[in-house]
Amino acid sequence: MITFAQRVDKLVARSIENIKLLMKLAAANTKLEGIIKNVEKDGVKAKNLVEDLKELRAYALQEQDPLVTKVLRLTYEYLLENKSFDVQAQYEEDEEEQEYPIEIEDNENLLYLLNLLMNADHKINREEIKDYRTALKLELY
């Protein structure tokens, strides 16, 4: 039989874990906001961009989000290899449901992905993040 004190201890422990998770999320969002500002200012050539993405990836590892973790790794690998972000991950459909790639500038393309990551739990955003993952894998491997 669980005592009242044991219940309180479990509740407190769970609350502490939730607070730690919120702190991680807040730190990750702060880091991501900083990366977005740097890319808005200096584009894909922003100072420390790859290092910042690696730091952000560490937060994604802590949050146990394998999709975001993978996309961040693939993104900085692509940037290192190509010195650009001309990944073709965005498509639009015509009336006949034929898909055509959207031509988008490197900086805007990277900013779009980073903004998707700001709300990576949203269902539609996750689908688009998966599109980037697939495109990045095809380009890199």
C-alpha positions as CSV (number, residue, x, y, z in Angstrom):
1,M,0.0,0.0,0.0
2,I,1.3,3.4,-1.0
3,T,1.3,6.0,1.8
4,F,0.3,9.6,1.3
5,A,3.9,10.7,1.8
6,Q,5.1,8.3,-1.0
7,R,2.4,9.8,-3.3
8,V,3.7,13.3,-2.5
9,D,7.3,12.2,-3.1
10,K,6.3,10.7,-6.5
11,L,4.4,13.9,-7.4
12,V,7.3,16.1,-6.4
13,A,9.8,13.9,-8.4
14,R,7.6,14.1,-11.5
15,S,7.2,17.9,-11.1
16,I,11.0,18.2,-10.9
17,E,11.5,16.2,-14.0
18,N,8.9,18.3,-15.8
19,I,10.7,21.5,-14.7
20,K,14.0,20.1,-16.0
21,L,12.4,19.2,-19.3
22,L,10.9,22.7,-19.6
23,M,14.3,24.2,-18.8
24,K,15.9,22.1,-21.6
25,L,13.2,23.1,-24.0
26,A,13.7,26.8,-23.1
27,A,17.4,26.6,-23.5
28,A,17.0,24.8,-26.9
29,N,14.5,27.4,-28.1
30,T,16.8,30.2,-27.0
31,K,19.7,28.6,-28.9
32,L,17.5,28.1,-32.0
33,E,16.3,31.7,-31.9
34,G,19.9,32.9,-31.8
35,I,20.7,30.7,-34.8
36,I,17.8,32.1,-36.7
37,K,18.9,35.7,-36.0
38,N,22.4,34.9,-37.2
39,V,21.1,33.3,-40.4
40,E,18.8,36.2,-41.0
41,K,21.7,38.6,-40.7
42,D,24.5,36.6,-42.4
43,G,22.9,33.7,-44.2
44,V,24.4,30.3,-44.5
45,K,27.8,31.9,-44.0
46,A,26.9,33.0,-40.5
47,K,29.7,32.8,-38.0
48,N,29.7,29.6,-35.9
49,L,26.6,28.2,-37.7
50,V,27.8,24.6,-37.8
51,E,29.0,24.7,-34.1
52,D,25.7,26.3,-33.1
53,L,23.8,23.5,-34.9
54,K,25.9,20.9,-33.2
55,E,25.0,22.5,-29.8
56,L,21.4,22.5,-30.8
57,R,21.6,18.9,-31.8
58,A,22.9,18.1,-28.2
59,Y,19.6,19.5,-26.9
60,A,17.6,17.4,-29.3
61,L,19.5,14.3,-28.1
62,Q,18.6,15.2,-24.5
63,E,15.0,15.7,-25.5
64,Q,15.1,12.3,-27.2
65,D,13.7,13.6,-30.5
66,P,15.4,11.4,-33.2
67,L,13.9,13.2,-36.2
68,V,15.2,16.6,-35.1
69,T,18.5,15.1,-34.0
70,K,19.0,13.5,-37.4
71,V,17.9,16.6,-39.4
72,L,20.3,18.8,-37.5
73,R,23.2,16.5,-38.1
74,L,22.4,16.2,-41.8
75,T,22.0,20.0,-42.0
76,Y,25.4,20.8,-40.6
77,E,27.0,18.0,-42.6
78,Y,25.4,19.4,-45.8
79,L,26.6,22.9,-44.9
80,L,30.1,21.7,-44.3
81,E,30.2,19.8,-47.5
82,N,28.5,22.2,-49.9
83,K,28.9,25.7,-48.2
84,S,25.3,26.3,-49.2
85,F,21.8,25.0,-48.4
86,D,20.3,24.4,-51.8
87,V,18.4,21.3,-50.6
88,Q,15.3,20.5,-52.7
89,A,12.8,19.6,-50.0
90,Q,9.8,21.9,-50.8
91,Y,7.4,21.1,-53.6
92,E,4.1,22.5,-54.8
93,E,1.3,20.7,-56.6
94,D,-0.5,21.9,-59.7
95,E,-4.2,21.2,-60.6
96,E,-3.3,17.7,-61.9
97,E,-1.5,16.9,-58.6
98,Q,1.9,16.9,-60.2
99,E,4.7,18.0,-57.8
100,Y,7.2,20.6,-58.8
101,P,10.2,21.8,-56.7
102,I,9.9,25.3,-55.3
103,E,13.0,27.3,-56.2
104,I,14.1,29.0,-53.0
105,E,17.3,30.9,-52.0
106,D,19.7,29.1,-49.7
107,N,19.2,31.5,-46.8
108,E,15.4,31.3,-47.0
109,N,15.5,27.6,-47.3
110,L,17.6,27.2,-44.1
111,L,15.5,29.7,-42.3
112,Y,12.4,27.8,-43.3
113,L,13.8,24.6,-41.9
114,L,14.9,26.3,-38.7
115,N,11.5,27.8,-38.2
116,L,9.9,24.4,-38.7
117,L,12.1,23.2,-35.8
118,M,10.8,26.0,-33.5
119,N,7.6,24.0,-33.4
120,A,8.8,20.5,-34.3
121,D,6.0,18.7,-32.5
122,H,3.3,20.2,-34.8
123,K,2.1,17.4,-37.1
124,I,2.5,19.4,-40.4
125,N,5.9,20.7,-39.4
126,R,7.0,17.2,-38.6
127,E,6.0,16.0,-42.1
128,E,8.0,18.9,-43.7
129,I,11.0,18.1,-41.4
130,K,10.8,14.5,-42.6
131,D,10.9,15.9,-46.2
132,Y,14.1,17.7,-45.4
133,R,15.5,14.6,-43.8
134,T,14.8,12.6,-46.9
135,A,16.2,15.3,-49.2
136,L,19.3,15.7,-47.2
137,K,20.0,12.0,-47.0
138,L,19.6,11.8,-50.8
139,E,22.0,14.6,-51.4
140,L,24.6,13.5,-48.9
141,Y,24.6,9.7,-49.5
